[in-house]
Amino acid sequence: MLDDFVPDDVRLFRKVSRAFVVRDSKTGGRRLSSQAFQNNTNPKTERMSILLEDRLACDAIAPESIVAGTELLLVALRAGFVRLPAQGQSVERTPTAADPAHGDVVGPKPKSVQNSFARAAEWVVPSEGPDAL
């Protein structure tokens, strides 16, 4: 059984639509849009859904399998990063019967925070990053 506290080194996985991969006008390459890190909008809350790496590991679920067979992509942020004072966020475990690894990044996400998350995100699927699409 895991404690409620999410350690700093735990990856927080975020499923991302391909629509949130955009062309970077500065580099000519592709990058993740800040829109991938908006709070839930239906209903409007200060919560952003994520999946917790440590719980997935307890259940022997490979992160890549989360989006297998879908058109979705997978990126990750570290819990310690999202909790930095400049981000103003907290991480909560919010498991459901259907999704025991579910969690939320809680706090307002102004454009500055969304941009910070987009820059810091680690690509999981595709592991090569957005230019592999």
C-alpha positions as CSV (number, residue, x, y, z in Angstrom):
1,M,0.0,0.0,0.0
2,L,1.3,3.5,-0.9
3,D,1.3,6.5,1.3
4,D,-0.9,9.4,0.3
5,F,2.2,11.5,-0.2
6,V,3.7,11.3,-3.7
7,P,7.5,11.3,-3.6
8,D,9.3,14.0,-5.7
9,D,10.9,11.5,-8.1
10,V,7.6,9.9,-9.1
11,R,6.6,10.5,-12.7
12,L,3.1,11.9,-13.3
13,F,1.9,10.7,-16.6
14,R,-0.4,12.8,-18.8
15,K,-2.3,11.5,-21.8
16,V,-2.1,14.0,-24.6
17,S,-4.0,14.4,-27.8
18,R,-2.0,14.7,-31.0
19,A,-3.8,18.0,-31.5
20,F,-1.5,19.4,-28.8
21,V,1.7,18.9,-30.8
22,V,2.4,22.0,-32.7
23,R,5.1,23.4,-35.1
24,D,7.6,25.5,-33.2
25,S,8.1,28.7,-35.3
26,K,11.6,29.3,-33.7
27,T,13.1,25.9,-34.4
28,G,11.0,24.5,-37.2
29,G,10.5,21.3,-35.2
30,R,7.5,20.1,-33.3
31,R,6.8,20.7,-29.6
32,L,4.1,20.1,-27.0
33,S,1.6,22.9,-26.7
34,S,1.0,24.5,-23.3
35,Q,-2.7,23.6,-23.8
36,A,-1.8,20.0,-23.0
37,F,-1.6,21.1,-19.3
38,Q,-5.0,22.8,-18.8
39,N,-7.1,22.0,-15.8
40,N,-10.2,19.9,-16.3
41,T,-12.9,21.9,-18.0
42,N,-15.9,19.7,-17.7
43,P,-16.7,20.5,-15.0
44,K,-14.3,23.4,-14.6
45,T,-11.9,22.7,-11.7
46,E,-8.3,23.5,-10.6
47,R,-7.4,19.8,-11.2
48,M,-5.5,18.2,-14.0
49,S,-5.8,14.4,-14.3
50,I,-2.6,12.4,-14.3
51,L,-1.6,8.8,-13.6
52,L,0.9,8.0,-10.9
53,E,4.0,6.0,-11.8
54,D,4.4,4.3,-8.4
55,R,0.9,3.0,-8.4
56,L,1.2,1.7,-12.0
57,A,4.4,-0.1,-10.9
58,C,2.6,-1.7,-8.0
59,D,0.0,-3.0,-10.4
60,A,2.7,-4.1,-12.9
61,I,1.4,-1.8,-15.6
62,A,3.9,-0.5,-18.1
63,P,3.3,3.3,-18.7
64,E,3.4,2.8,-22.5
65,S,0.4,0.4,-22.3
66,I,-1.8,3.3,-21.0
67,V,-2.1,4.7,-24.5
68,A,-1.5,1.5,-26.5
69,G,-4.1,1.0,-29.3
70,T,-5.1,4.7,-29.1
71,E,-4.1,7.9,-30.9
72,L,-3.1,9.4,-27.6
73,L,0.5,10.3,-26.7
74,L,2.1,10.1,-23.2
75,V,4.3,12.6,-21.4
76,A,5.5,12.8,-17.8
77,L,6.4,15.4,-15.3
78,R,8.1,14.7,-11.9
79,A,6.1,15.3,-8.8
80,G,8.9,17.4,-7.3
81,F,8.9,19.7,-10.3
82,V,5.2,20.4,-10.2
83,R,5.3,21.2,-6.5
84,L,8.1,23.8,-6.9
85,P,6.9,27.1,-5.3
86,A,7.0,28.8,-8.8
87,Q,4.4,26.3,-10.0
88,G,2.0,26.7,-7.1
89,Q,0.7,23.1,-7.5
90,S,0.1,20.1,-5.3
91,V,-0.2,16.4,-6.2
92,E,-3.0,14.2,-4.9
93,R,-3.8,10.6,-5.2
94,T,-7.4,10.3,-6.4
95,P,-7.9,6.7,-7.3
96,T,-11.1,5.4,-8.8
97,A,-12.5,1.9,-9.1
98,A,-11.7,1.9,-12.8
99,D,-8.3,3.7,-12.5
100,P,-6.4,3.0,-9.2
101,A,-3.4,5.0,-10.5
102,H,-5.4,8.2,-11.0
103,G,-4.2,11.4,-9.5
104,D,-4.6,15.1,-9.9
105,V,-2.2,18.1,-10.1
106,V,-4.1,20.7,-8.1
107,G,-3.8,24.4,-8.5
108,P,-4.5,27.2,-10.9
109,K,-2.7,26.8,-14.2
110,P,-2.0,30.2,-15.7
111,K,-0.2,30.3,-19.1
112,S,3.2,30.6,-17.3
113,V,2.6,27.3,-15.5
114,Q,1.3,25.6,-18.6
115,N,4.3,26.8,-20.5
116,S,6.7,25.6,-17.8
117,F,5.0,22.1,-17.8
118,A,5.2,21.9,-21.6
119,R,9.0,22.7,-21.6
120,A,9.7,20.2,-18.8
121,A,7.6,17.3,-20.0
122,E,9.5,14.1,-20.7
123,W,8.2,12.2,-23.8
124,V,7.2,8.6,-23.0
125,V,5.1,7.8,-26.2
126,P,6.7,8.4,-28.6
127,S,10.0,8.1,-26.7
128,E,11.8,9.9,-29.5
129,G,9.7,13.0,-28.9
130,P,7.2,14.9,-31.1
131,D,9.4,15.0,-34.2
132,A,8.9,11.2,-34.4
133,L,5.2,11.8,-35.2
